[in-house]
Amino acid sequence: MSLTKERIAILQKRILLVLNKQDNWNVKMIKFLNNGVVNAVFILEEESRGILIARTPWRLDESIGNLYSNEDVASLNKEATNAKHCFNHGLKVPRVIYLHLSKEINFLVSEYIHGDESTISAADIGNLVSAIHKTPLKGLSIIDQENRSFYNIVSSRIVERISTLNKLLSTNLTVPSIKEIEETLVMTKTDHCLIHLDIRTPNIIRYKGEIKAVIDWDNAFIGDPLMELMRILETREIDILEFQKGYNNDNILISSSLPNSTLYRLDTALMLAILFTTYIKDNVKGQYYLQRSYYLSNSLKRSL
């Protein structure tokens, strides 16, 4: 399913109707900005609040009668919860203004932070991630992590992604059972912290070479910081040596076990293989991450 002009117009109209029914709200302008796999992003101007950003899930789940999927709604709620918590602890994130959830439309309105396409150093990104990992956890509850351990979530996700990829591409990838993977991961000695799990340049608002804010918190968990580092390493978008200078904590890498590192990298490779073969049609990247999935799953068998 692709985002059509008609769908954009419907979302735009629904957001406008909801906001202008709020007390003292007067939205003078709303315009489509861009979209990702899950959310469409609009820029709007409110009379007293100025320029704001609204993001809304744009895909409909036809299997349940053209309604929004529960996952997309939970993702929006999770973004709002995490962003509020981080903002309250002084992290560079846009301030949450308003969250609306209903049968007709779900969207999140946040502060607009001006940015440009300037380059930022990997060391500065490392420093940002270090600040995220040091954020106090008191009062933070991750919506899709309630009543489940981080290790069980990751273990289940790896097995599910293997199954999905095998069905999509008729591959024959194999991994240990959920229980075996979880028992391997749980042996880690690393303290858990807030992890973003989608640290990429497009998710960092920058201006004149400085980081102004980090966005897109819907992948975040309270979990092993090694997973964050392995995801950055596997996506190959950030110079890891420069990143480490800013992150300034080699103990996590030194104390990590090979199976754990491999499992976290495999989770990323599987996710990207599915993304580039299903949602974003990129045969070169899809094939690359499929081969990485084979390599990492075979490496895992040797290391366990």
N, C-alpha and C positions, 0 to 999 in steps of 0.2 A: 504493500500500500504506500502510495506517495502522497506528499502534501500538496494538494491542488489549490489553485487560486480561490475556488469556491469554498474550500474548507477554511482557508485563511480568513476569508470574509466573514464566515459564520463565527469563528472563534473571536475575531476582532469585535464583532457586534455584541456577542454575549458578554465579553469582558466589560465593554463600555456600559452596557445596561446595568450590570451588577454594581459597578463602581459608582455610577451616578445616582444610585439609589441609597448609597451610604450617606450618613449625616455629614454635611458640609463638604462633600466631594463634588467637584465640577471638572471632569476631564474634557479638556479642550481639543486634544489631539491624540490619536493612537495610530501607530504605523508598524507594520510587520518589519522585523529586523533580520532574523535568520531562524534556522531550525537545526536541531540535532536529530538523533535517532528517536528520542522520546519526546522532547519538548519543542514547541514553537515559542519564539521570543519576540515580544513586542516592546516598542519604546512608546511611552505616553507622557503627556504633559497635563498636570493637574494644577488648577488655578493657584492654590496656596502651597502645594507641596512640591511644585516644580517638576523636573524631569524624573521619571521613574521607569523601571523595567518590570514587565510582566511575563512570566513564563507559564505555559500551559501544555499538558500532554495533548498531542494532536492525533494520535492513532486511536482508532475505535476497535473494540474487541467484537468482531462479528459473531464469534461463537456464543456470545451472551446477549446478542440482539443489539448490536451497534451501541454499546455502552463503553465507558472507559474501563480499562482493566484495573483490577484491584492493585496490581503491582505498580502501575503508573501513578495511581492516587497515593499509595503508600510512599512512593519515591518523592513526590512533591512534599508530602508531610515531613518526611525525613530531612529533606533539604532545608525546610523552614526551621525544624528543631535544632539541627546541627549548626546552622548559620547563626541563630539566636544565641546559642551557647558560646560559640566562638567569639561573636561580637562582644558579649558580656565579659569575656576574658581578654579583651584587647587585641585579638587577632585581626588581621587585615581582611575583613569580609564585608560585603554590602549589608547594610542594616535592613532587616525584614520589616516591611511596612504593613502588609495585610495578606492573610491566607484565606482563600474562599474555596470551600468544598461543597458541591451539590450535584444533583443528577444532571443538571444542564451544562455545567462548566466547572472545572477545577483549575485554579491558577494561584500563583504566588507573586505578589508585588514587592519589589525590593528597591532600595536606593540605587540610583544611577551613578556609576563611577566612570568618569571619562578616561579613556585609554587610547593608545595608538598601537602601531605594529612594531614598536622599537624592540631591539634585542635586549634580553636580560641575561646576566651571567648565570651559569649553572651553580656557582658558589652561592649566589643570592637565593636561588631556588632551594639549595641545601639548607640554608639558614631559615627559610620559610618553613620547610618540612620539620626541621628541628623544633621550631616554635609550636607547630601543630602537635608534635609528639609530647611536648611538655605541658600542654594545656590541661588544667585540672579536670578531673572526671566527675567530681561531685555534682550531682544534680543532672547529669547527662544520661538519658536513656535512649538507646538506639532502637527505633521502632521495630525493625525486622530482625532484631537480635534478642528480643525478650524471650525468656524461658528456653533459650538454646545457647550452647557454648559456641564460642568463636570457632573452635577446632571442628566441631560437628558441622557447622555451616560450610566451612571451607571444604571439608571432606566430602560432604554430600554434593556440593556444587561441582567438584572435580568429576565425580562419578556421573552426575547428570550431564555435564558438558561432554564427556566422552561418549555417552549414549546418544546425545543429540548429534554430534559430529558423525558418528558411525551411521546414523540414519540418513543424514543429509547427503553424505558423500560416499556411502557404502564402504567406509574404511573399516579397519579391524584393530583399532586402538584398544589396548587393555591396561587396566590399573588394578591395584589391590582393592579389596572391599572397603566400604566406608569405615568400618570398624578398624581395619588395619591402618588405614591412612590416619584416622583420628588418634590411634594409639601412638603412632610415630610422631605426629605433630605435638601432642601433649607433653612430650618429654623435654620440650624446650625450657630454658631457664630464664628467658627474657620477660621482663615485666610488660604487661599490656598497657596500651595507651590509645589515644584517638589517632586513627589512621585515615587518610583521605582517600587513597586508592584510585585516584585519577589525576595525578600530578602531571600535567602536560601544559605546554605553553598556551594553547587555546583556553585553558581554564584558569589562566593567571592574567588579570588585568594589569597592564603595565603602561607607564607613561614616561617618555624620555629616559628609558633605561632603568626605571625604578619600578619595583613591585608595588601596586596600589591595592590589590585585593586578590584573593583566591575564591573561585566560585565552583559550583557543581559538587555538592556534598552528598548526593544521593547514593554514592558507592561506599560511603564511610562506615567504619566499624570501630568498636573498641577491641583491639586485638594486637597481634604480634607485629612490632614495627619492622621486623625482617621482611614481612610480606610487602610492605610499602617499597622497601629498597629493591626487592627482587622484581617487583612490577616495573619500577623505573628502569632497572637494568635490562629487563626483557623487551620493553617497548623501544629501546634504543633511540629515544628522542632527546635525551639529556646526557651530556658528558659526565660520566659517573665519577671520574677522578676529580674534576672540578667541583662536582656536587658534594663529594665527601669533605672537601675543604670547608665548605659552608656548614655542612651537617655536623661535622666535628665530633663524631662518636663512632670510632672504629670497633668498639667492643662488641657491638651487635653482630657485625660481620665475622669477627674473630671467634666469637662464642657459638656461632650458628652451626648446625649439623648439615652435612651434604644432603641427606634426604629431605629435610625441611626446606632448604633453599630450592631444591629441584621441584618439590611439590608446589611451592608458591609461584615459581616460574612457569610450571605446567598449567596452573590455573589461568595465568595471563595468556599463554600461548593458545590454549583452547578457546578462551573468550574471543581473542582476536581472529582466530581461524573462522569461528562462527560469524563474527561481525562482518568480515570482509568477503564471505561467501554468500551471506544471506541479506544483510541490511545495507551494507555499502559494497557494491559490486566492484571489487578490485582483485582481479585474478592473480596478479603478481604477489601482493601481500597475503592473499588467502592461501596461496600455495606455500609461501615462505613459512607462515605460522602453522600450516598443516605439517610441514616437514619438521618444524621445531617441536610440535606436539609428539610426533613419532620419536624424535631423538630424546626428548625429556622423559617420555614414558619408559623408553628402553633404559635410559640412565637410572631411572628410579628403581627398576627391577634389579639392576646391578648393585645399587647402594643399600638396599634393604636386606 
